[in-house]
Amino acid sequence: MTNRLDNKKDGFPIPLRNYKLILIGLGIVIVGFILMMGGGADSWDTFNYDIFSFRRITLAPLTVLFGFGFVFWGIMRKPKEDKA
């Protein structure tokens, strides 16, 4: 009975393609956090209602959740087995 790691060329527990997917997912998470930024008040006396915009309340959190899901999928994805 051979170990699955013995058959791999690089010896990493996760294939290189999965690392690329994880990095793409982290990039999506960073874009989501960038979408949440901004909306500071012009002065201390006034309240800025831009913090309640669609981008900050809906789009950015959904983007971050999608990015975390993409990272999870990149970690859990099984590599395709060679038929040869």
Secondary structure as UniProt FT lines:
FT   HELIX           4..7
FT   HELIX           16..36
FT   TURN            44..45
FT   HELIX           49..52
FT   HELIX           55..59
FT   HELIX           60..76
//
